[in-house]
Amino acid sequence: MAIKDRFAEVIKRKDEATLRSGRKPEDVTLIAVTKMHAPSEINEAIDAGATDIGENRVQEMLEKYDSVHDVRWHLIGHLQTNKVKNVIGKVVMIHSVDSLKLAREIDKRSETAGLITDILIEINSAMEDTKSGINSADLKELCEDICAECANVRIRGLMCIPPMAADPEDARPYFKEAASLFEEMKTWDLPKERFIPDVLSMGMSGDFEVAIEEGATIVRVGSSIFGPRNYR
């Protein structure tokens, strides 16, 4: 199946799940995840209607950046502080902030560039050693610290990745927990210019419909659009 056809099928599934959740199709954004896929493939997805793409690795994003059509880039993978300077001004959102140290570096580089950078806080609901992200119990303190110290960073919400599972339903409890935290965030009295919790990024190819049913506003889908990755 061609990329354009797979993309259309994912959009159809996304929209149907969004309607089931009592929302409108435009309420949920699809990010096409382009890890290990060539610019030519990415451009096929953009030509099919993709407006947002996500990269896991900074170096891979930079290698593709000038060869891809006009699109909104998201950094969705773990970000090292020494790589922050390479993405500021190139991405519309960093989904994977999990420390004050990283937020401070984003703030510093954003101030130098004269920008406000939108971020999401990544939570590790199952506290898996192989994944980044903070314990949900530490979320409020981290948000408070970022708001207090980082004038050029704007917290927009949460990102989560549940444990790998064969059955999408196994991810539902983790999505429910993230959605509950997201709703709780909306009640916090933090500076509005630095804290606008309106984004819940969760759900990938195997479970994005369940994530939408539980309240996701962004889903990150790769293999269902581009096919299996060629791990070289």
BELNOR-V27663 format. One record per backbone hydrogen bond with DSSP energy under -1.0 kcal/mol. CO is the residue of the C=O (numbers start at 1). NH is the residue of the N-H. If there is no record, write none. Layout:
BEGIN
co nh
CO NH
CO NH
END
This chain:
BEGIN
co nh
2 6
3 7
4 8
5 9
6 10
7 11
8 12
9 13
10 14
11 15
12 16
13 17
14 18
15 19
16 20
17 21
18 23
19 22
24 27
25 28
29 219
31 221
32 54
34 37
38 42
39 43
40 44
41 45
42 46
43 47
44 48
45 50
46 49
51 72
52 32
53 74
54 34
55 76
57 61
58 62
59 63
60 64
61 65
64 67
72 53
73 92
74 55
75 95
80 83
83 86
84 87
84 88
87 90
87 91
93 75
94 120
97 122
99 103
100 104
101 105
102 106
103 107
104 108
105 109
106 110
107 111
108 112
109 113
110 115
117 154
118 94
119 156
120 97
121 159
122 134
124 127
128 131
134 124
135 138
136 139
138 142
139 143
140 144
141 145
142 146
143 147
144 148
145 149
146 150
150 153
152 117
154 119
155 196
156 198
156 199
157 121
158 201
159 123
167 170
168 171
171 175
172 176
173 177
174 178
175 179
176 180
177 181
178 182
179 183
180 184
181 185
182 186
184 187
185 188
188 190
191 194
191 195
194 155
196 198
199 158
200 217
200 218
201 160
203 220
204 207
204 208
207 211
208 212
209 213
210 214
211 216
212 215
217 29
218 202
219 31
221 33
222 225
222 226
223 227
229 231
230 232
END
